[in-house]
Amino acid sequence: MDIQIITREGEPEYAVLPWAQYQALLKAAGINEQPAPDAPVRHAASPDTILPGLDQLRSLREGKGIAIEALARTVGISPSYLALIESGERQPDAAIRRSLAWELTVPGWRDES
């Protein structure tokens, strides 16, 4: 396979592979329907939508049993920055909000994206 690995802070974050190989992997996994690469992608929320319950981020994370270091690493930020977000001292940008929502399975973000 022709896979390109994209890393962040020395850790693998994304794997990029040719479309045909991606389709073959989907077929092998038993997943038949996938949009064409140029098909428009619908998102459940706009990029500027504020993460529901951002003020409850810490309790969401703790409720799922996720350590602050683990969530920060997965989202691609430092644990100290995540602590500032959780305390309300910093407002994350749209990409970080989406990543946090995805990792914490906030309803409405996974449905159509």
N, C-alpha and C positions, 0 to 999 in steps of 0.2 A: 504494500500500500504506500502511496505517496502522501504521507501525513506531515504537516507542518505543526510543530508544537510552539505555542506562544506562552511565554512565562511572564510572571510578575514577581518581583523581589526574589528571583531565583527558583520559584515554584511553578510547575506547569499549571496553566489556567484554562487554555483553550487548545483544542486540536482541530486543525483545518485539513479537510481532505477533499479530493475531487468529487463532484456531484454524482457521477456514476458509482463511485465506491460508496458514497453515502447512501444512495438508493439501494445498493446491494446489501448493505448492513441493515437497512430498514426491512428489506424483504426477508432476510435471514431471521430477523427478530419477529416476523409475522405482522409487521406494520405496513399496510398497503397504501393508505392515502397520505400523500404529502403534496403541498402546493409546489408549483413550478418555482424556480429561483426568482423569476421576475414577477410573480404574483404578489399583489399587495398584502401586507400582513396587518391584521386588525389587532389592536391592543385594547384591553379592557379599561385601561386608564391612560390619560394623556401623560406625557413625560413630566409635566409641571404639577401634576396632582400631588398633594401632600399625602404622605404615607398615613393611612388611617391609624389612629392610636399612637402616633409618634411619641407622645408623652407617656405611653405605656410600653415603650420598646423594651425596657429592662424587664418588666414583668412578663412580656411575651417570650423573651429569650430565656429567662429563668424557668418559665412554665414548661418550656420544651426541653429543659435540661441541657442547654447549650452554654458552654463557657464563653465568656466575653472574648478570650483570645481566639477560640475556634471560629466564632462568628466573624470577628474582625478579619482573620486570615482568609476565610472563605469569600468575604465581600471585597477584600483587597485594600483594607485600611488598617491602621494600627489600632491596637486595643485601647490606647490612650485617647485616640480620636473618637472611637466608638463610645467610650465612657463620657466624653464631652457631649456627644449626641444624645446619649441616654439621660444625661443630667439637664439637657435643654440649653447648654451653653453654646452649642453649635447647631446649625441647620445644615443637614447634608444636601448635596446637589441631587438632581433628579436621578442620575445613574446609581448613586449609592442608595437612594430611597427604593428604587426598583429592585436592586440586589438584596436589600434587607427584607423587603416584602416577599421576594421570591424565596429566600432562605427560611423565613419564618412562616411561610405558606399563609400569608394574609389573604383572606377571601377576596376574589375579584381580580387578582393580579395573575393568577395561573390559568384562569378559565380559557382565555382566548389568545394568550400570547405564546 
